[in-house]
């Protein structure tokens, strides 16, 4: 049985569960996030289930990508239908 990493390792700024929650909160699918990060969907799955280590650079990139996605969602929801 696999356990999901709940605390960042010494060289890591984001846990697997934080990574996954950020993606979910942004409204992006794994495939959408992978495309925006120029990574494979498998890489995103590995980050989320803790089998792949998330380098600091990737953590910075995901925060940037998800931040842009969140801003886009806010703008879209503010536009009257």
FENPE-V329988 format. One record per residue. N is the residue number from 1. RES is the residue in one letter. PSI is psi in whole degrees, -180 to 180 (none if undefined). OMEGA is omega in radians with two decimals (none if undefined). D_CENTER is the distance of its C-alpha to the mean C-alpha in Angstrom with 1 decimal. Layout:
N&RES&PSI&OMEGA&D_CENTER + N&RES&PSI&OMEGA&D_CENTER
This chain:
1&X&134&3.12&23.1 + 2&X&146&3.02&19.6 + 3&X&143&3.11&18.3 + 4&X&132&-3.12&14.7 + 5&X&127&-3.12&14.5 + 6&X&-12&3.09&14.8 + 7&X&137&3.11&15.9 + 8&X&146&3.04&14.6 + 9&X&175&-3.09&17.0 + 10&X&-41&-3.09&19.4 + 11&X&23&-3.04&17.5 + 12&X&139&-3.12&14.0 + 13&X&-6&-3.09&12.5 + 14&X&135&3.10&9.6 + 15&X&167&3.09&10.2 + 16&X&-42&-3.13&8.8 + 17&X&-36&3.08&9.4 + 18&X&-43&3.12&7.8 + 19&X&-50&-3.12&4.4 + 20&X&-43&-3.12&5.4 + 21&X&-39&3.08&7.3 + 22&X&-44&3.13&5.3 + 23&X&-46&-3.13&4.2 + 24&X&-46&-3.14&7.8 + 25&X&-30&-3.13&9.2 + 26&X&-17&-3.11&8.5 + 27&X&10&3.13&10.3 + 28&X&145&3.00&8.5 + 29&X&169&3.07&9.4 + 30&X&-42&-3.12&8.1 + 31&X&-42&3.13&10.8 + 32&X&-44&3.12&10.2 + 33&X&-41&3.12&6.8 + 34&X&-45&-3.14&8.8 + 35&X&-45&-3.11&11.7 + 36&X&-29&3.12&10.4 + 37&X&-2&-3.07&9.2 + 38&X&47&3.12&12.5 + 39&X&173&3.09&11.4 + 40&X&157&3.07&12.6 + 41&X&-34&3.11&11.2 + 42&X&-40&3.10&12.8 + 43&X&-44&3.12&10.8 + 44&X&-45&3.10&7.4 + 45&X&-43&3.13&9.8 + 46&X&-42&3.08&11.2 + 47&X&-44&-3.06&8.3 + 48&X&-34&-3.12&7.8 + 49&X&2&3.04&11.6 + 50&X&5&3.13&12.4 + 51&X&-17&3.06&14.6 + 52&X&137&3.13&12.9 + 53&X&139&-3.10&12.8 + 54&X&106&3.13&10.0 + 55&X&155&3.14&12.3 + 56&X&-41&-3.13&12.5 + 57&X&-39&3.11&12.4 + 58&X&-38&3.10&9.0 + 59&X&-42&3.09&7.8 + 60&X&-43&-3.12&9.9 + 61&X&-44&-3.12&8.8 + 62&X&-38&3.08&5.2 + 63&X&-40&3.11&7.2 + 64&X&-50&-3.12&9.7 + 65&X&-45&-3.11&8.3 + 66&X&-35&3.07&6.9 + 67&X&-42&3.10&10.3 + 68&X&-40&3.14&12.1 + 69&X&-40&-3.14&11.0 + 70&X&-41&3.11&12.0 + 71&X&-41&3.12&15.2 + 72&X&-42&3.13&16.0 + 73&X&-40&3.14&15.8 + 74&X&-42&3.14&18.1 + 75&X&-45&3.14&20.5 + 76&X&-40&-3.11&20.8 + 77&X&-20&3.12&21.5 + 78&X&-16&-3.14&24.1 + 79&X&124&3.14&26.0 + 80&X&146&-3.13&28.8 + 81&X&none&none&29.2
